[in-house]
Amino acid sequence: MDTQSDLKWIPATGIQLRKAGVQFDAVRVDGDEGRDLADRLARMTGGAPGPVVEEATGNRAVYFLVPVGSTSHRPWPPGVTRLTAGPNHMSYIPVPALNGQTWPLSWRYRPTAPDHFVHTLLLRSALEGWGEVRRPGLDQV
């Protein structure tokens, strides 16, 4: 599979913002907690957790790309931010190209297929097994 051409939402170069609720939503966990969670999820899935983007600056956010609508109607622990779209609410998710200059964003785990996203219930399970995310000041969105 030619991932770049099969996944039209990935920019050819640089970084672009994608509107949540179109191709995917996202769950964001900042800092080392997000990186540890991504690696835990990768171990749970044999190294294929689905697309995960990480940021090298600021809060060092980690974005878990999940199916549209899969985070709603579920409680999420403090420190987890849901990036979704709905009435009077819009979120944007930063997406880097697969190659080239994309700093400060990069793929911690690259997308592998057009319909393969992070499994939301598995992500929640990894969160529960790992403990509460402790990031003061971040609330559920």
N, C-alpha and C positions, 0 to 999 in steps of 0.2 A: 504494500500500500504506500502511495506517495502522500504522507501525512499532510504536507503543506497544501496540496491541492484538494485533498479530501476534507480538510478542516478549514472552511472558508472564513471562519471567525478569527483565525490566527493571522496577524499582519505579516506581510512579506518582509518588512524591515521595521526596526524600531519597536515602539510601544504604542498601543492604541487602547482606548477605553471602550468596553463593551457594555451595553445596557443590560442589566439583570432582567431576567424573565423572557429573554428572546431565545438564546441558545442554551443558557445555563443560569443558575444562581450561584452564590458563593457563600462559604462560611469562612470568616477571618479570625485567626488567633495570632496574637502578636508575640514577637520575641522568640526566645529559646523554647518556650512552651509550644509554639506553633511548629517549630522545626522538629522537636521531639515527637510531637503528635503525628506529623507527616511520616517520620521514620517508623513509628510504631504501626501506623496503618499500612505502610509498605511491607513490614514483616508479616502482618496479618493476611496480606494478599499475595504473598509470594513475589513481592517486588513490583507489583502493578496496581498501585492504589487508585489510579486515575490522575487527571491533571492537577498539579499543585504548583502554584506560583509563589516565589518568595521575593521579598524586598530587602535590599541591603542597607537601607538608610532609615532614619526616623524611628518609628515603632518596630521596624523590621517585621512587618506583617507577613503572614503566610495565608494564602488564599486557596481554599479547597473548592474546586469547581464541581458543583453538584447539579443534578437534574432540576429543571424549572419546577418551582412549587414544592419541592421535597422538604423544605425546612419549616414550612408553616404548620401551625397547629401542634407544635411540639415545644416543650420547654427546653431551653438551652442554658447551660451554666453561665454564671457571671464570667466576663472576660471573653465571651464568644460573641461575635457580631455577625448577624445574618445580612447578606446583601441580596435584596429581593426587590421586586417591583409590585406595586399594588395601587389601589385608589389613593390619590394624593401623595404618593411616595414613589421615588425613583432612586435606584442605586446604580453606580457604574463600577465595573471591575477592570483593573488594569491587566492587559494581556501582552506579553512580549512575543516577538518573533522567535522562531525556532533557532535561528542562527544570526550572527552579526552583533552589532552594538545595541544592547538592550539595558545596560546598566541604568538604574539600580535594580531592575527586575530581572529574574531568571527563572527557568523551570527547575524546580526541585525534582519533580517527576513529570516527564513530558506526556502529552496526550498520545494515545496509541491507536484510537479508532474514533470515528465520528460520533458514535453513541456511547462511548465508554467514559463515564464521569465517576467521580468519587461516590461510592455508595453511601447515602446519607445515614442509614441505620447502622452501618458498620462504623462510620465516623463517630456517631453518637456512642456506640459501644466502646470504641477506643477511648473516647473522652471519659466515660464512666469508669472504665477499668484503670484509667490513669489518674483520676482524681480531678477535683475542681481546678479550673484554670484560674490562677490568681493574678489578675491584672486590674488594679483599682482604676476606677474612672471609665471603664468600658461597660456599657449596658447592652442588653438585648435591643435590637432595632426592630 
